[in-house]
Amino acid sequence: MKLLLFAGYLLVTVGAYLITRRIFLHFRYPLLNPVFLSTVAIIALLQATGGTLADYQPAKDAMTFLLGPATVALALPLYHNRGVLRKQALPVFAGVVAGSLATIAAVLLAGRVAGLGRGVLISLGPKSVTVPIAVEISRIAGGEPTLTAAFVVATGMIGSILGPMLLSAARVKNPVARGLALGTVSHGQGTAVALMEGETAGAMGGVAMAIAAVCTALIAPYYFPLFLR
């Protein structure tokens, strides 16, 4: 029975993503983002069939395991666009570092204004970094890793939905700039959306995600306290 549930939920997850991805590529409407739409579809299915998170957990774990290979696979579009990166290495690096500093400052200042506690602020700080690194940054800095993971997922979801729309509204058409922006602010989910826009944007999103993660990990012990005093 458990094996059947595992196989069924695995097929449902893959099927939901493939269908919603086709819908997104056809309409190109931000709110039809595959991650958001497939998540809603799976939650609706669980509610309709009486399924629980415990039932879905094995299938979720299997898909999560594939995040590692999927991240490594980003090296392929990066290799194909290595010439672009070589020519614009300094602007790319400076832009991602500046973006990382800005997004951390913005969320911590907003949290201070909203009256959030120190623990919540620390947990919120690394929200734009991929989950494994963000959780460790939060743990070391004194935050709550579980809360950080939730903030990271929410950031990726919101950024991947609104990011392309805001970039288009600002008339940002350059695939390098779009990929860097999405990867810096929305980590893996933003990079996935950038990849659907084109190989160059996806490659730059992967570069941004990596640089932002390293930058945030290095500066967190010194940068976070500036906003927590």
N, C-alpha and C positions, 0 to 999 in steps of 0.2 A: 504493500500500500504506500509506504514512504517513498519507494523507488518510483512508483507511478506519479505521485505528487511532485517529486523532484523533476522528473522528465516533463510533466505537463506544464509546470510553472516555468521551466527553462524555455520550452517552446513558446509559451505565451509571451515571455519577456523578449525573446528574439523577434517573434512575429510582430509584437506591438511596436518595437523600434523600427523594423523594416517598413511597416505600413505608415507610421507617422513620419519617417524620414522621406518617403515618397510623397506624402502630402505636403511636407514642408518644401521640398524641392520644386513641387509643381506651383504652389501658391506664393512662396517666399514671403509669408506673413510672419512677423516675429512671434506672435502668440501661438503659432503652430510649431514652435520649437520642438524637435523630436523628444528631447529629454523630458520636458515639461508635459507634453501631450501623452507620451507613453506612460509616464508616472501616474497621471490622472486615470488613464485607461486601466492600468493594473490595480490601482486602489479601488476603482469602481467594480472591477471583476471580483476582487476579494470580498468587497462588501456584498455583492449580489450573490455570491456562492457560499458565504459564511466562512471563508478562509481567514486564517490568522497570520500574523507576522511570523509565528513559529513555523507554520506550514511553508511559508514562502522563503524562510531563512536559508535553507540549503541551496536553493536556486540562486538566491542573491549572493551567497558566498562564492559560488562557482563563477558568476559573472564578475564579481569583484576581483577574483584571482586573475582574471584576464586583463585587468587594468595595467599590470606590469608590462606584459608583452605589448599591449596596445601603445603604451608610452614609449617603449623602445622602438616601435615601428615608426614613430614620428621622425626617426633619423633618416628614413628614406626620402620624404619630401625635402627635408633639410639638405640632404646630399645633392639632390637635384637642383637646389637653389643656392648652393654654396657660393656661387659667384656673386649673387646679390648680397649675401651676408658679408663676404670679403670686402666688397666695395663700400659698404655702409656700416662697417663694424662699430666705429666710434659712435655715430648717431644712434644706432640700435642699442648699444650698451647704455649710453647716457640717458636715452629716453626711457628705457625700462627701469633703471635705477630711480630716476626722477618720479616715474609713475608709481613705483613701489613706496617711496617716501611719502608721496602725496596722498595715496589711498589710505595708508596707515594713519597719517596725521588727521585726515578728514574724518575717519570713523572714530578715532579716539576723542577728538574735539567734540564731535557730535554726541558721543556717549557721555562726555563730561557735562555738556549742556543739558542733556536729558536726565542727569543725576544718577547714572548707573554706578554701581559699586566697583571697587578696584578689581575684584576677581572677574567680574563680567567684562570689564574693559580689557583686561589682559587676554581673556578668552576671545575677545572680538578682534584684537589687534592683527593676528595673522590670517584673517578671513580670506584674503586673496591668494593664499598659497595652497598648493595641493594638499589634500588631507593628511597623508603620513608625516609630512614635514611640519605642517601647521600644528598638529596634535603634539608633536615633540617640543616645538617652540613654546606652546602654551603650558605644557607640563613643567618645563624647566623654569619658565618665568613665574610660575605660581598660579596659573589659570586652571580652568576645568576642561580637560581634553574632550569630554563628551559634548560640552557646550560649543567648543571650538569646531568640532566636526560638523555640528548642525549649522553653525554660521558659515562655514566653508561651502557646504552644499547649497545653502540658500543664496549665497553670493554668486556661485556658479550658475545657478538656475536663473536668477534675476539678470545677471550680466549677459548671459547668453541669449536671453529674450529681448532685453532692452538695448543691449550694446550695439548690435547692427543697425537698429532703428535710429539711435542717437547719432551714430557715426554718419549715417546717410543724411540725417537732418542737418548735420554740421558740414555736409558736402565733402566728407572724407572718402575719397574713392581709391586712393592708392592702396593696393593689396598689402604692401609692406606695413604701412601705417595701421591699417585695419587689423591685421594679424597681431601686431605688437600690442595694440590697445586691448584687444580681446584676451590675449594670453596673459597680459600683465594683471588685468583686473579680475578675470573670471577663470583663471587657471585651465584645468583640463576641459571643462565644459565649453569655455570660450574658445579654446583651441579647436575643439570638435566642430563648432559652428564656423570658425574661420576656414577649416579644411573643406567644409562644404561650399564655401565661396570660391575656393581655388587652391591649388597646391602651394603657390607662393604665400598666400595669407596663412595657410595652415602651418607651413614651415616656420614662418615668423612667429606664429602663436606658440609653437613648441619652444623656440628659442626664448621668447619672453617668459614663458612659464618657468623654464629652468633658471634663467637669470634672476627672476623675481624671488624664487624659492631660496636660492643661495644668498641673495642680498638681504632678504628678510631675516634669515637665520643668523647672519653675521651681525646685523645692526640691532636686532631686537633687544639684547641686554642693555644697550646704551641709549636706544631711541625711545623705547616705550616709557622709561621713567620720566622723560621730559614732559610727558602729557599726563602723568599720574601723580604729580606732586600736589 
